[in-house]
């Protein structure tokens, strides 16, 4: 996630999966080239490429997280072309911000999560990053904005 707006009362973070959009655009361009250059039945493969690109563009989300001190709410918005989901949480319920590590097929990924006073965690994004330093930097920005102190749990995760 990137910080797109920061004031004394508002912090807005946004994640657009640029890599997926580029992959979809490349697939669409390849499909268009095949459709224009070849005859049947090869051009059907180009049509399939264009359909896959449209599906990828439709399903890739834009995630926005708004921390608003004036309304005392955190709003998580996940939006796709045909759907959107909004989740709100009271800022007072946020106990900590931590970077969660997990491993997939030998590669370590990191994701920023909010820890509620009930112990429940809410991930800011569905996607994760291999850049631990960037995720820790983002978590520190959020902690500073919310005036939270880094507790031992998030400190232990950050040092892994």
C-alpha positions, -999 to +999 in steps of 0.1 A: +000+000+000+011+035-007+003+066+013-017+089-010-028+115+015-015+124+049-029+153+070-031+157+108-066+142+108-066+118+078-043+091+065-053+075+031-035+044+018-042+027-015-031-005-032-035-010-069-021-043-082-002-027-111+016-060-120-017-077-126-029-048-148+003-049-168+000-087-172-036-083-184-026-055-208+002-077-223-022-106-226-048-084-244-021-070-267-009-105-276-044-117-282-051-087-305-019-093-324-029-130-329-064-121-340-051-095-365-022-116-379-036-152-382-065-169-397-089-194-382-084-215-361-053-198-346-071-165-342-094-183-317-064-184-293-062-146-296-098-143-287-092-165-256-062-142-247-084-111-249-111-128-228-086-138-201-072-102-201-108-088-196-113-113-167-081-103-150-089-066-153-124-073-139-112-093-109-081-073-099-091-051-069-082-016-058-079-015-020-082+018-001-078+023+037-088+056+052-079+065+088-100+094+098-096+109+133-125+133+129-150+105+125-129+081+146-133+054+119-111+033+098-126+025+064-114-005+043-127-004+008-121-032-017-134-023-051-135-042-084-153-033-116-186-049-106-184-050-068-171-033-038-169-041-001-166-016+027-156-025+062-155+001+090-138-001+124-136+023+153-101+037+157-104+032+195-105-005+190-071-006+174-045-019+199-015-023+176-003-025+140+019-054+130+036-069+101+026-105+096+051-128+079+041-160+062+058-184+038+044-197+005+065-223-014+097-212+003+092-175-003+085-152+027+057-127+023+047-098+046+014-081+052+004-052+074-024-060+098-044-041+125-047-058+159-079-051+177-083-049+214-103-082+212-072-099+197-087-102+162-065-091+133-076-073+102-053-074+071-051-040+053-048-058+020-055-092+005-022-091-013+012-094+003+047-082-004+082-097-002+095-062+008+096-065+046+112-031+050+084-013+031+057-031+051+075-022+084+078+014+073+041+015+065+032-001+098+053+026+116+035+054+097+002+040+108+013+035+144+026+071+145-006+085+130-027+066+155-003+075+183+001+038+192+032+025+210+049-005+195+043-034+219+063-066+223+042-086+198+048-063+169+084-058+179+090-096+179+074-099+144+093-070+131+127-085+141+121-119+124 
